Amino acid sequence: MDVRKELQNLPDIPNVPDLQEAEGEVIGEARGRVQGELLKVIRLVRKKVTRNMSAKKIADMLEKDLNLIVRICNALREHPDWNDEKISELL
């Protein structure tokens, strides 16, 4: 068996910086999805709060954790002039 020939048939192995870059991209994409979901929840909670709904009712409607909804409601009450992105940074 010719070892050189066998080595030529192996697939290319990416180098470490390429793997680190790919890992960074995956982590960045995951963070983006989580941030997007949080912004969506904040937007929905903001609408419900303006209709004087309770945090418990909002949490039940959205099927989200009550503690998260309470934190969002409190942040919206304390900072009514903040946009959704700024509220998300507080959480």
PyMOL Python script that loads the backbone (N, CA, C, O; Angstrom):
from pymol import cmd

cmd.read_pdbstr("""\
ATOM      1  N   MET A   1       0.842  -1.165   0.000  1.00  0.00           N
ATOM      2  CA  MET A   1       0.000   0.000   0.000  1.00  0.00           C
ATOM      3  C   MET A   1       0.894   1.238   0.000  1.00  0.00           C
ATOM      4  O   MET A   1       1.850   1.331   0.770  1.00  0.00           O
ATOM      5  N   ASP A   2       0.566   2.179  -0.872  1.00  0.00           N
ATOM      6  CA  ASP A   2       1.321   3.419  -0.981  1.00  0.00           C
ATOM      7  C   ASP A   2       0.678   4.466  -0.058  1.00  0.00           C
ATOM      8  O   ASP A   2      -0.438   4.919  -0.312  1.00  0.00           O
ATOM      9  N   VAL A   3       1.381   4.841   1.004  1.00  0.00           N
ATOM     10  CA  VAL A   3       0.872   5.789   1.997  1.00  0.00           C
ATOM     11  C   VAL A   3       0.594   7.146   1.363  1.00  0.00           C
ATOM     12  O   VAL A   3      -0.414   7.782   1.672  1.00  0.00           O
ATOM     13  N   ARG A   4       1.482   7.594   0.478  1.00  0.00           N
ATOM     14  CA  ARG A   4       1.282   8.888  -0.181  1.00  0.00           C
ATOM     15  C   ARG A   4      -0.035   8.923  -0.964  1.00  0.00           C
ATOM     16  O   ARG A   4      -0.748   9.926  -0.956  1.00  0.00           O
ATOM     17  N   LYS A   5      -0.336   7.838  -1.623  1.00  0.00           N
ATOM     18  CA  LYS A   5      -1.563   7.761  -2.402  1.00  0.00           C
ATOM     19  C   LYS A   5      -2.787   7.815  -1.482  1.00  0.00           C
ATOM     20  O   LYS A   5      -3.778   8.477  -1.790  1.00  0.00           O
ATOM     21  N   GLU A   6      -2.704   7.122  -0.365  1.00  0.00           N
ATOM     22  CA  GLU A   6      -3.798   7.127   0.607  1.00  0.00           C
ATOM     23  C   GLU A   6      -4.004   8.530   1.176  1.00  0.00           C
ATOM     24  O   GLU A   6      -5.144   8.965   1.338  1.00  0.00           O
ATOM     25  N   LEU A   7      -2.924   9.238   1.481  1.00  0.00           N
ATOM     26  CA  LEU A   7      -3.018  10.593   2.025  1.00  0.00           C
ATOM     27  C   LEU A   7      -3.672  11.552   1.030  1.00  0.00           C
ATOM     28  O   LEU A   7      -4.410  12.454   1.426  1.00  0.00           O
ATOM     29  N   GLN A   8      -3.405  11.359  -0.239  1.00  0.00           N
ATOM     30  CA  GLN A   8      -3.995  12.218  -1.260  1.00  0.00           C
ATOM     31  C   GLN A   8      -5.508  12.027  -1.355  1.00  0.00           C
ATOM     32  O   GLN A   8      -6.227  12.938  -1.764  1.00  0.00           O
ATOM     33  N   ASN A   9      -5.982  10.856  -0.981  1.00  0.00           N
ATOM     34  CA  ASN A   9      -7.409  10.567  -1.065  1.00  0.00           C
ATOM     35  C   ASN A   9      -8.202  11.052   0.156  1.00  0.00           C
ATOM     36  O   ASN A   9      -9.432  11.012   0.147  1.00  0.00           O
ATOM     37  N   LEU A  10      -7.515  11.504   1.194  1.00  0.00           N
ATOM     38  CA  LEU A  10      -8.195  11.999   2.392  1.00  0.00           C
ATOM     39  C   LEU A  10      -8.814  13.362   2.107  1.00  0.00           C
ATOM     40  O   LEU A  10      -8.257  14.155   1.348  1.00  0.00           O
ATOM     41  N   PRO A  11      -9.976  13.638   2.722  1.00  0.00           N
ATOM     42  CA  PRO A  11     -10.579  14.964   2.523  1.00  0.00           C
ATOM     43  C   PRO A  11      -9.723  16.037   3.195  1.00  0.00           C
ATOM     44  O   PRO A  11      -8.978  15.769   4.138  1.00  0.00           O
ATOM     45  N   ASP A  12      -9.855  17.251   2.681  1.00  0.00           N
ATOM     46  CA  ASP A  12      -9.130  18.365   3.288  1.00  0.00           C
ATOM     47  C   ASP A  12      -9.628  18.591   4.708  1.00  0.00           C
ATOM     48  O   ASP A  12     -10.832  18.578   4.966  1.00  0.00           O
ATOM     49  N   ILE A  13      -8.710  18.792   5.605  1.00  0.00           N
ATOM     50  CA  ILE A  13      -9.035  19.077   6.995  1.00  0.00           C
ATOM     51  C   ILE A  13      -8.857  20.574   7.200  1.00  0.00           C
ATOM     52  O   ILE A  13      -7.771  21.102   6.961  1.00  0.00           O
ATOM     53  N   PRO A  14      -9.902  21.264   7.636  1.00  0.00           N
ATOM     54  CA  PRO A  14      -9.773  22.710   7.819  1.00  0.00           C
ATOM     55  C   PRO A  14      -8.774  23.016   8.932  1.00  0.00           C
ATOM     56  O   PRO A  14      -8.622  22.252   9.885  1.00  0.00           O
ATOM     57  N   ASN A  15      -8.105  24.146   8.785  1.00  0.00           N
ATOM     58  CA  ASN A  15      -7.152  24.500   9.829  1.00  0.00           C
ATOM     59  C   ASN A  15      -7.880  25.114  11.012  1.00  0.00           C
ATOM     60  O   ASN A  15      -9.061  25.444  10.907  1.00  0.00           O
ATOM     61  N   VAL A  16      -7.205  25.269  12.117  1.00  0.00           N
ATOM     62  CA  VAL A  16      -7.813  25.727  13.370  1.00  0.00           C
ATOM     63  C   VAL A  16      -8.464  27.099  13.238  1.00  0.00           C
ATOM     64  O   VAL A  16      -9.589  27.262  13.710  1.00  0.00           O
ATOM     65  N   PRO A  17      -7.823  28.098  12.623  1.00  0.00           N
ATOM     66  CA  PRO A  17      -8.511  29.389  12.496  1.00  0.00           C
ATOM     67  C   PRO A  17      -9.833  29.289  11.747  1.00  0.00           C
ATOM     68  O   PRO A  17     -10.790  29.982  12.094  1.00  0.00           O
ATOM     69  N   ASP A  18      -9.905  28.430  10.717  1.00  0.00           N
ATOM     70  CA  ASP A  18     -11.163  28.248   9.992  1.00  0.00           C
ATOM     71  C   ASP A  18     -12.236  27.663  10.903  1.00  0.00           C
ATOM     72  O   ASP A  18     -13.392  28.080  10.845  1.00  0.00           O
ATOM     73  N   LEU A  19     -11.861  26.701  11.743  1.00  0.00           N
ATOM     74  CA  LEU A  19     -12.815  26.109  12.678  1.00  0.00           C
ATOM     75  C   LEU A  19     -13.277  27.128  13.707  1.00  0.00           C
ATOM     76  O   LEU A  19     -14.457  27.173  14.054  1.00  0.00           O
ATOM     77  N   GLN A  20     -12.351  27.948  14.197  1.00  0.00           N
ATOM     78  CA  GLN A  20     -12.705  28.973  15.174  1.00  0.00           C
ATOM     79  C   GLN A  20     -13.652  30.002  14.556  1.00  0.00           C
ATOM     80  O   GLN A  20     -14.593  30.456  15.207  1.00  0.00           O
ATOM     81  N   GLU A  21     -13.403  30.361  13.319  1.00  0.00           N
ATOM     82  CA  GLU A  21     -14.268  31.321  12.625  1.00  0.00           C
ATOM     83  C   GLU A  21     -15.669  30.731  12.442  1.00  0.00           C
ATOM     84  O   GLU A  21     -16.668  31.417  12.663  1.00  0.00           O
ATOM     85  N   ALA A  22     -15.738  29.473  12.044  1.00  0.00           N
ATOM     86  CA  ALA A  22     -17.028  28.812  11.851  1.00  0.00           C
ATOM     87  C   ALA A  22     -17.779  28.722  13.175  1.00  0.00           C
ATOM     88  O   ALA A  22     -18.989  28.943  13.226  1.00  0.00           O
ATOM     89  N   GLU A  23     -17.057  28.397  14.246  1.00  0.00           N
ATOM     90  CA  GLU A  23     -17.686  28.316  15.562  1.00  0.00           C
ATOM     91  C   GLU A  23     -18.223  29.689  15.977  1.00  0.00           C
ATOM     92  O   GLU A  23     -19.317  29.788  16.535  1.00  0.00           O
ATOM     93  N   GLY A  24     -17.462  30.730  15.708  1.00  0.00           N
ATOM     94  CA  GLY A  24     -17.898  32.091  16.017  1.00  0.00           C
ATOM     95  C   GLY A  24     -19.148  32.475  15.252  1.00  0.00           C
ATOM     96  O   GLY A  24     -20.031  33.141  15.791  1.00  0.00           O
ATOM     97  N   GLU A  25     -19.225  32.055  13.988  1.00  0.00           N
ATOM     98  CA  GLU A  25     -20.409  32.343  13.178  1.00  0.00           C
ATOM     99  C   GLU A  25     -21.637  31.640  13.742  1.00  0.00           C
ATOM    100  O   GLU A  25     -22.718  32.226  13.808  1.00  0.00           O
ATOM    101  N   VAL A  26     -21.473  30.395  14.145  1.00  0.00           N
ATOM    102  CA  VAL A  26     -22.590  29.625  14.698  1.00  0.00           C
ATOM    103  C   VAL A  26     -23.072  30.274  15.995  1.00  0.00           C
ATOM    104  O   VAL A  26     -24.276  30.413  16.212  1.00  0.00           O
ATOM    105  N   ILE A  27     -22.145  30.665  16.844  1.00  0.00           N
ATOM    106  CA  ILE A  27     -22.512  31.310  18.109  1.00  0.00           C
ATOM    107  C   ILE A  27     -23.207  32.641  17.840  1.00  0.00           C
ATOM    108  O   ILE A  27     -24.204  32.963  18.486  1.00  0.00           O
ATOM    109  N   GLY A  28     -22.692  33.405  16.900  1.00  0.00           N
ATOM    110  CA  GLY A  28     -23.301  34.687  16.554  1.00  0.00           C
ATOM    111  C   GLY A  28     -24.710  34.526  16.026  1.00  0.00           C
ATOM    112  O   GLY A  28     -25.602  35.298  16.378  1.00  0.00           O
ATOM    113  N   GLU A  29     -24.916  33.528  15.182  1.00  0.00           N
ATOM    114  CA  GLU A  29     -26.254  33.270  14.645  1.00  0.00           C
ATOM    115  C   GLU A  29     -27.220  32.870  15.755  1.00  0.00           C
ATOM    116  O   GLU A  29     -28.372  33.305  15.766  1.00  0.00           O
ATOM    117  N   ALA A  30     -26.755  32.042  16.687  1.00  0.00           N
ATOM    118  CA  ALA A  30     -27.612  31.615  17.795  1.00  0.00           C
ATOM    119  C   ALA A  30     -27.988  32.809  18.671  1.00  0.00           C
ATOM    120  O   ALA A  30     -29.141  32.951  19.078  1.00  0.00           O
ATOM    121  N   ARG A  31     -27.015  33.656  18.955  1.00  0.00           N
ATOM    122  CA  ARG A  31     -27.314  34.857  19.749  1.00  0.00           C
ATOM    123  C   ARG A  31     -28.319  35.742  19.031  1.00  0.00           C
ATOM    124  O   ARG A  31     -29.209  36.309  19.665  1.00  0.00           O
ATOM    125  N   GLY A  32     -28.190  35.866  17.740  1.00  0.00           N
ATOM    126  CA  GLY A  32     -29.117  36.673  16.954  1.00  0.00           C
ATOM    127  C   GLY A  32     -30.537  36.137  17.015  1.00  0.00           C
ATOM    128  O   GLY A  32     -31.494  36.903  17.121  1.00  0.00           O
ATOM    129  N   ARG A  33     -30.671  34.819  16.950  1.00  0.00           N
ATOM    130  CA  ARG A  33     -32.005  34.210  17.035  1.00  0.00           C
ATOM    131  C   ARG A  33     -32.631  34.446  18.406  1.00  0.00           C
ATOM    132  O   ARG A  33     -33.817  34.761  18.509  1.00  0.00           O
ATOM    133  N   VAL A  34     -31.825  34.290  19.463  1.00  0.00           N
ATOM    134  CA  VAL A  34     -32.324  34.507  20.826  1.00  0.00           C
ATOM    135  C   VAL A  34     -32.729  35.966  21.005  1.00  0.00           C
ATOM    136  O   VAL A  34     -33.788  36.255  21.561  1.00  0.00           O
ATOM    137  N   GLN A  35     -31.886  36.887  20.532  1.00  0.00           N
ATOM    138  CA  GLN A  35     -32.183  38.316  20.640  1.00  0.00           C
ATOM    139  C   GLN A  35     -33.461  38.653  19.867  1.00  0.00           C
ATOM    140  O   GLN A  35     -34.289  39.428  20.346  1.00  0.00           O
ATOM    141  N   GLY A  36     -33.620  38.083  18.693  1.00  0.00           N
ATOM    142  CA  GLY A  36     -34.813  38.314  17.891  1.00  0.00           C
ATOM    143  C   GLY A  36     -36.070  37.819  18.585  1.00  0.00           C
ATOM    144  O   GLY A  36     -37.100  38.492  18.565  1.00  0.00           O
ATOM    145  N   GLU A  37     -35.990  36.660  19.189  1.00  0.00           N
ATOM    146  CA  GLU A  37     -37.136  36.110  19.924  1.00  0.00           C
ATOM    147  C   GLU A  37     -37.480  36.997  21.116  1.00  0.00           C
ATOM    148  O   GLU A  37     -38.655  37.250  21.382  1.00  0.00           O
ATOM    149  N   LEU A  38     -36.464  37.470  21.836  1.00  0.00           N
ATOM    150  CA  LEU A  38     -36.696  38.350  22.987  1.00  0.00           C
ATOM    151  C   LEU A  38     -37.363  39.648  22.546  1.00  0.00           C
ATOM    152  O   LEU A  38     -38.301  40.112  23.195  1.00  0.00           O
ATOM    153  N   LEU A  39     -36.894  40.233  21.460  1.00  0.00           N
ATOM    154  CA  LEU A  39     -37.494  41.467  20.949  1.00  0.00           C
ATOM    155  C   LEU A  39     -38.959  41.248  20.558  1.00  0.00           C
ATOM    156  O   LEU A  39     -39.801  42.119  20.777  1.00  0.00           O
ATOM    157  N   LYS A  40     -39.250  40.108  19.993  1.00  0.00           N
ATOM    158  CA  LYS A  40     -40.628  39.776  19.624  1.00  0.00           C
ATOM    159  C   LYS A  40     -41.511  39.710  20.869  1.00  0.00           C
ATOM    160  O   LYS A  40     -42.623  40.237  20.878  1.00  0.00           O
ATOM    161  N   VAL A  41     -41.008  39.061  21.916  1.00  0.00           N
ATOM    162  CA  VAL A  41     -41.772  38.946  23.163  1.00  0.00           C
ATOM    163  C   VAL A  41     -41.977  40.329  23.782  1.00  0.00           C
ATOM    164  O   VAL A  41     -43.076  40.651  24.234  1.00  0.00           O
ATOM    165  N   ILE A  42     -40.924  41.144  23.804  1.00  0.00           N
ATOM    166  CA  ILE A  42     -41.046  42.499  24.368  1.00  0.00           C
ATOM    167  C   ILE A  42     -42.101  43.288  23.603  1.00  0.00           C
ATOM    168  O   ILE A  42     -42.930  43.964  24.214  1.00  0.00           O
ATOM    169  N   ARG A  43     -42.081  43.212  22.285  1.00  0.00           N
ATOM    170  CA  ARG A  43     -43.054  43.942  21.457  1.00  0.00           C
ATOM    171  C   ARG A  43     -44.482  43.498  21.795  1.00  0.00           C
ATOM    172  O   ARG A  43     -45.381  44.328  21.929  1.00  0.00           O
ATOM    173  N   LEU A  44     -44.680  42.190  21.931  1.00  0.00           N
ATOM    174  CA  LEU A  44     -46.012  41.675  22.253  1.00  0.00           C
ATOM    175  C   LEU A  44     -46.443  42.080  23.660  1.00  0.00           C
ATOM    176  O   LEU A  44     -47.598  42.448  23.876  1.00  0.00           O
ATOM    177  N   VAL A  45     -45.524  42.013  24.608  1.00  0.00           N
ATOM    178  CA  VAL A  45     -45.841  42.402  25.984  1.00  0.00           C
ATOM    179  C   VAL A  45     -46.197  43.883  26.036  1.00  0.00           C
ATOM    180  O   VAL A  45     -47.142  44.271  26.722  1.00  0.00           O
ATOM    181  N   ARG A  46     -45.450  44.704  25.319  1.00  0.00           N
ATOM    182  CA  ARG A  46     -45.729  46.144  25.290  1.00  0.00           C
ATOM    183  C   ARG A  46     -47.178  46.387  24.831  1.00  0.00           C
ATOM    184  O   ARG A  46     -47.887  47.201  25.423  1.00  0.00           O
ATOM    185  N   LYS A  47     -47.610  45.690  23.793  1.00  0.00           N
ATOM    186  CA  LYS A  47     -48.988  45.843  23.296  1.00  0.00           C
ATOM    187  C   LYS A  47     -50.000  45.426  24.357  1.00  0.00           C
ATOM    188  O   LYS A  47     -51.013  46.097  24.553  1.00  0.00           O
ATOM    189  N   LYS A  48     -49.725  44.321  25.038  1.00  0.00           N
ATOM    190  CA  LYS A  48     -50.660  43.815  26.044  1.00  0.00           C
ATOM    191  C   LYS A  48     -50.706  44.735  27.259  1.00  0.00           C
ATOM    192  O   LYS A  48     -51.772  44.935  27.841  1.00  0.00           O
ATOM    193  N   VAL A  49     -49.573  45.292  27.644  1.00  0.00           N
ATOM    194  CA  VAL A  49     -49.515  46.193  28.801  1.00  0.00           C
ATOM    195  C   VAL A  49     -50.333  47.458  28.521  1.00  0.00           C
ATOM    196  O   VAL A  49     -51.005  47.976  29.413  1.00  0.00           O
ATOM    197  N   THR A  50     -50.272  47.948  27.287  1.00  0.00           N
ATOM    198  CA  THR A  50     -51.055  49.147  26.951  1.00  0.00           C
ATOM    199  C   THR A  50     -52.560  48.863  27.011  1.00  0.00           C
ATOM    200  O   THR A  50     -53.367  49.789  27.085  1.00  0.00           O
ATOM    201  N   ARG A  51     -52.930  47.592  26.980  1.00  0.00           N
ATOM    202  CA  ARG A  51     -54.339  47.195  27.120  1.00  0.00           C
ATOM    203  C   ARG A  51     -54.653  46.797  28.561  1.00  0.00           C
ATOM    204  O   ARG A  51     -55.687  46.188  28.836  1.00  0.00           O
ATOM    205  N   ASN A  52     -53.743  47.150  29.481  1.00  0.00           N
ATOM    206  CA  ASN A  52     -53.917  46.912  30.926  1.00  0.00           C
ATOM    207  C   ASN A  52     -54.074  45.443  31.295  1.00  0.00           C
ATOM    208  O   ASN A  52     -54.807  45.111  32.227  1.00  0.00           O
ATOM    209  N   MET A  53     -53.392  44.565  30.570  1.00  0.00           N
ATOM    210  CA  MET A  53     -53.423  43.148  30.912  1.00  0.00           C
ATOM    211  C   MET A  53     -52.395  42.872  32.011  1.00  0.00           C
ATOM    212  O   MET A  53     -51.352  43.522  32.073  1.00  0.00           O
ATOM    213  N   SER A  54     -52.697  41.912  32.866  1.00  0.00           N
ATOM    214  CA  SER A  54     -51.769  41.536  33.937  1.00  0.00           C
ATOM    215  C   SER A  54     -50.625  40.689  33.374  1.00  0.00           C
ATOM    216  O   SER A  54     -50.751  40.067  32.319  1.00  0.00           O
ATOM    217  N   ALA A  55     -49.521  40.680  34.097  1.00  0.00           N
ATOM    218  CA  ALA A  55     -48.362  39.887  33.687  1.00  0.00           C
ATOM    219  C   ALA A  55     -48.732  38.407  33.619  1.00  0.00           C
ATOM    220  O   ALA A  55     -48.293  37.700  32.712  1.00  0.00           O
ATOM    221  N   LYS A  56     -49.529  37.941  34.563  1.00  0.00           N
ATOM    222  CA  LYS A  56     -49.944  36.532  34.584  1.00  0.00           C
ATOM    223  C   LYS A  56     -50.743  36.190  33.324  1.00  0.00           C
ATOM    224  O   LYS A  56     -50.512  35.160  32.690  1.00  0.00           O
ATOM    225  N   LYS A  57     -51.679  37.062  32.976  1.00  0.00           N
ATOM    226  CA  LYS A  57     -52.503  36.808  31.793  1.00  0.00           C
ATOM    227  C   LYS A  57     -51.649  36.846  30.522  1.00  0.00           C
ATOM    228  O   LYS A  57     -51.843  36.039  29.613  1.00  0.00           O
ATOM    229  N   ILE A  58     -50.707  37.787  30.468  1.00  0.00           N
ATOM    230  CA  ILE A  58     -49.816  37.885  29.303  1.00  0.00           C
ATOM    231  C   ILE A  58     -48.971  36.621  29.183  1.00  0.00           C
ATOM    232  O   ILE A  58     -48.836  36.051  28.101  1.00  0.00           O
ATOM    233  N   ALA A  59     -48.407  36.195  30.301  1.00  0.00           N
ATOM    234  CA  ALA A  59     -47.570  34.986  30.302  1.00  0.00           C
ATOM    235  C   ALA A  59     -48.374  33.772  29.832  1.00  0.00           C
ATOM    236  O   ALA A  59     -47.883  32.956  29.052  1.00  0.00           O
ATOM    237  N   ASP A  60     -49.599  33.664  30.310  1.00  0.00           N
ATOM    238  CA  ASP A  60     -50.460  32.545  29.887  1.00  0.00           C
ATOM    239  C   ASP A  60     -50.760  32.629  28.396  1.00  0.00           C
ATOM    240  O   ASP A  60     -50.686  31.624  27.690  1.00  0.00           O
ATOM    241  N   MET A  61     -51.099  33.831  27.911  1.00  0.00           N
ATOM    242  CA  MET A  61     -51.433  34.005  26.497  1.00  0.00           C
ATOM    243  C   MET A  61     -50.258  33.663  25.590  1.00  0.00           C
ATOM    244  O   MET A  61     -50.410  32.981  24.576  1.00  0.00           O
ATOM    245  N   LEU A  62     -49.080  34.155  25.979  1.00  0.00           N
ATOM    246  CA  LEU A  62     -47.894  33.968  25.141  1.00  0.00           C
ATOM    247  C   LEU A  62     -47.187  32.645  25.417  1.00  0.00           C
ATOM    248  O   LEU A  62     -46.252  32.273  24.708  1.00  0.00           O
ATOM    249  N   GLU A  63     -47.638  31.939  26.453  1.00  0.00           N
ATOM    250  CA  GLU A  63     -47.008  30.692  26.880  1.00  0.00           C
ATOM    251  C   GLU A  63     -45.519  30.898  27.156  1.00  0.00           C
ATOM    252  O   GLU A  63     -44.663  30.143  26.696  1.00  0.00           O
ATOM    253  N   LYS A  64     -45.249  31.954  27.930  1.00  0.00           N
ATOM    254  CA  LYS A  64     -43.873  32.298  28.320  1.00  0.00           C
ATOM    255  C   LYS A  64     -43.764  32.257  29.827  1.00  0.00           C
ATOM    256  O   LYS A  64     -44.770  32.279  30.537  1.00  0.00           O
ATOM    257  N   ASP A  65     -42.542  32.197  30.310  1.00  0.00           N
ATOM    258  CA  ASP A  65     -42.258  32.163  31.741  1.00  0.00           C
ATOM    259  C   ASP A  65     -42.765  33.442  32.409  1.00  0.00           C
ATOM    260  O   ASP A  65     -42.486  34.545  31.939  1.00  0.00           O
ATOM    261  N   LEU A  66     -43.505  33.291  33.496  1.00  0.00           N
ATOM    262  CA  LEU A  66     -44.072  34.439  34.201  1.00  0.00           C
ATOM    263  C   LEU A  66     -42.982  35.392  34.690  1.00  0.00           C
ATOM    264  O   LEU A  66     -43.152  36.609  34.629  1.00  0.00           O
ATOM    265  N   ASN A  67     -41.862  34.845  35.176  1.00  0.00           N
ATOM    266  CA  ASN A  67     -40.785  35.713  35.670  1.00  0.00           C
ATOM    267  C   ASN A  67     -40.237  36.622  34.572  1.00  0.00           C
ATOM    268  O   ASN A  67     -39.949  37.792  34.823  1.00  0.00           O
ATOM    269  N   LEU A  68     -40.092  36.094  33.365  1.00  0.00           N
ATOM    270  CA  LEU A  68     -39.620  36.908  32.242  1.00  0.00           C
ATOM    271  C   LEU A  68     -40.627  38.006  31.927  1.00  0.00           C
ATOM    272  O   LEU A  68     -40.244  39.157  31.712  1.00  0.00           O
ATOM    273  N   ILE A  69     -41.900  37.663  31.897  1.00  0.00           N
ATOM    274  CA  ILE A  69     -42.941  38.645  31.570  1.00  0.00           C
ATOM    275  C   ILE A  69     -43.000  39.730  32.648  1.00  0.00           C
ATOM    276  O   ILE A  69     -43.163  40.907  32.326  1.00  0.00           O
ATOM    277  N   VAL A  70     -42.873  39.357  33.903  1.00  0.00           N
ATOM    278  CA  VAL A  70     -42.865  40.341  34.997  1.00  0.00           C
ATOM    279  C   VAL A  70     -41.683  41.290  34.835  1.00  0.00           C
ATOM    280  O   VAL A  70     -41.832  42.501  35.000  1.00  0.00           O
ATOM    281  N   ARG A  71     -40.506  40.744  34.513  1.00  0.00           N
ATOM    282  CA  ARG A  71     -39.323  41.596  34.312  1.00  0.00           C
ATOM    283  C   ARG A  71     -39.537  42.566  33.155  1.00  0.00           C
ATOM    284  O   ARG A  71     -39.163  43.735  33.246  1.00  0.00           O
ATOM    285  N   ILE A  72     -40.135  42.087  32.070  1.00  0.00           N
ATOM    286  CA  ILE A  72     -40.405  42.947  30.919  1.00  0.00           C
ATOM    287  C   ILE A  72     -41.420  44.026  31.307  1.00  0.00           C
ATOM    288  O   ILE A  72     -41.226  45.199  30.991  1.00  0.00           O
ATOM    289  N   CYS A  73     -42.494  43.637  31.986  1.00  0.00           N
ATOM    290  CA  CYS A  73     -43.512  44.612  32.414  1.00  0.00           C
ATOM    291  C   CYS A  73     -42.909  45.682  33.317  1.00  0.00           C
ATOM    292  O   CYS A  73     -43.198  46.868  33.161  1.00  0.00           O
ATOM    293  N   ASN A  74     -42.082  45.264  34.250  1.00  0.00           N
ATOM    294  CA  ASN A  74     -41.438  46.225  35.153  1.00  0.00           C
ATOM    295  C   ASN A  74     -40.539  47.173  34.383  1.00  0.00           C
ATOM    296  O   ASN A  74     -40.544  48.378  34.636  1.00  0.00           O
ATOM    297  N   ALA A  75     -39.770  46.643  33.446  1.00  0.00           N
ATOM    298  CA  ALA A  75     -38.868  47.484  32.649  1.00  0.00           C
ATOM    299  C   ALA A  75     -39.665  48.480  31.806  1.00  0.00           C
ATOM    300  O   ALA A  75     -39.273  49.640  31.679  1.00  0.00           O
ATOM    301  N   LEU A  76     -40.777  48.030  31.233  1.00  0.00           N
ATOM    302  CA  LEU A  76     -41.613  48.921  30.424  1.00  0.00           C
ATOM    303  C   LEU A  76     -42.243  50.014  31.276  1.00  0.00           C
ATOM    304  O   LEU A  76     -42.372  51.156  30.834  1.00  0.00           O
ATOM    305  N   ARG A  77     -42.635  49.664  32.504  1.00  0.00           N
ATOM    306  CA  ARG A  77     -43.211  50.656  33.415  1.00  0.00           C
ATOM    307  C   ARG A  77     -42.176  51.680  33.868  1.00  0.00           C
ATOM    308  O   ARG A  77     -42.454  52.877  33.936  1.00  0.00           O
ATOM    309  N   GLU A  78     -40.973  51.185  34.178  1.00  0.00           N
ATOM    310  CA  GLU A  78     -39.909  52.064  34.669  1.00  0.00           C
ATOM    311  C   GLU A  78     -39.314  52.931  33.569  1.00  0.00           C
ATOM    312  O   GLU A  78     -38.809  54.021  33.839  1.00  0.00           O
ATOM    313  N   HIS A  79     -39.372  52.451  32.328  1.00  0.00           N
ATOM    314  CA  HIS A  79     -38.742  53.164  31.205  1.00  0.00           C
ATOM    315  C   HIS A  79     -39.697  53.207  30.004  1.00  0.00           C
ATOM    316  O   HIS A  79     -39.418  52.594  28.973  1.00  0.00           O
ATOM    317  N   PRO A  80     -40.808  53.919  30.129  1.00  0.00           N
ATOM    318  CA  PRO A  80     -41.807  53.927  29.051  1.00  0.00           C
ATOM    319  C   PRO A  80     -41.298  54.556  27.752  1.00  0.00           C
ATOM    320  O   PRO A  80     -41.856  54.313  26.682  1.00  0.00           O
ATOM    321  N   ASP A  81     -40.247  55.356  27.848  1.00  0.00           N
ATOM    322  CA  ASP A  81     -39.717  56.030  26.659  1.00  0.00           C
ATOM    323  C   ASP A  81     -38.666  55.202  25.921  1.00  0.00           C
ATOM    324  O   ASP A  81     -38.228  55.586  24.837  1.00  0.00           O
ATOM    325  N   TRP A  82     -38.258  54.068  26.497  1.00  0.00           N
ATOM    326  CA  TRP A  82     -37.241  53.221  25.866  1.00  0.00           C
ATOM    327  C   TRP A  82     -37.856  52.377  24.756  1.00  0.00           C
ATOM    328  O   TRP A  82     -39.013  51.963  24.835  1.00  0.00           O
ATOM    329  N   ASN A  83     -37.052  52.130  23.716  1.00  0.00           N
ATOM    330  CA  ASN A  83     -37.518  51.231  22.652  1.00  0.00           C
ATOM    331  C   ASN A  83     -37.246  49.775  23.061  1.00  0.00           C
ATOM    332  O   ASN A  83     -36.619  49.516  24.089  1.00  0.00           O
ATOM    333  N   ASP A  84     -37.722  48.844  22.250  1.00  0.00           N
ATOM    334  CA  ASP A  84     -37.616  47.420  22.592  1.00  0.00           C
ATOM    335  C   ASP A  84     -36.169  46.953  22.719  1.00  0.00           C
ATOM    336  O   ASP A  84     -35.859  46.134  23.584  1.00  0.00           O
ATOM    337  N   GLU A  85     -35.283  47.464  21.871  1.00  0.00           N
ATOM    338  CA  GLU A  85     -33.876  47.069  21.932  1.00  0.00           C
ATOM    339  C   GLU A  85     -33.249  47.486  23.256  1.00  0.00           C
ATOM    340  O   GLU A  85     -32.491  46.728  23.861  1.00  0.00           O
ATOM    341  N   LYS A  86     -33.571  48.692  23.696  1.00  0.00           N
ATOM    342  CA  LYS A  86     -33.013  49.198  24.960  1.00  0.00           C
ATOM    343  C   LYS A  86     -33.562  48.384  26.134  1.00  0.00           C
ATOM    344  O   LYS A  86     -32.828  48.073  27.072  1.00  0.00           O
ATOM    345  N   ILE A  87     -34.844  48.041  26.084  1.00  0.00           N
ATOM    346  CA  ILE A  87     -35.438  47.197  27.125  1.00  0.00           C
ATOM    347  C   ILE A  87     -34.746  45.841  27.166  1.00  0.00           C
ATOM    348  O   ILE A  87     -34.480  45.309  28.244  1.00  0.00           O
ATOM    349  N   SER A  88     -34.454  45.284  25.995  1.00  0.00           N
ATOM    350  CA  SER A  88     -33.802  43.959  25.940  1.00  0.00           C
ATOM    351  C   SER A  88     -32.410  44.006  26.565  1.00  0.00           C
ATOM    352  O   SER A  88     -31.970  43.029  27.172  1.00  0.00           O
ATOM    353  N   GLU A  89     -31.721  45.126  26.421  1.00  0.00           N
ATOM    354  CA  GLU A  89     -30.395  45.257  27.033  1.00  0.00           C
ATOM    355  C   GLU A  89     -30.478  45.267  28.555  1.00  0.00           C
ATOM    356  O   GLU A  89     -29.564  44.805  29.238  1.00  0.00           O
ATOM    357  N   LEU A  90     -31.578  45.799  29.078  1.00  0.00           N
ATOM    358  CA  LEU A  90     -31.778  45.846  30.525  1.00  0.00           C
ATOM    359  C   LEU A  90     -32.019  44.455  31.110  1.00  0.00           C
ATOM    360  O   LEU A  90     -31.637  44.168  32.245  1.00  0.00           O
ATOM    361  N   LEU A  91     -32.652  43.605  30.321  1.00  0.00           N
ATOM    362  CA  LEU A  91     -32.985  42.268  30.802  1.00  0.00           C
ATOM    363  C   LEU A  91     -31.764  41.401  30.828  1.00  0.00           C
ATOM    364  O   LEU A  91     -31.845  40.232  31.207  1.00  0.00           O
TER     365      LEU A  91
END
""", "prot")
cmd.dss("prot")
cmd.show_as("cartoon", "prot")
cmd.util.cbc("prot")
cmd.orient("prot")
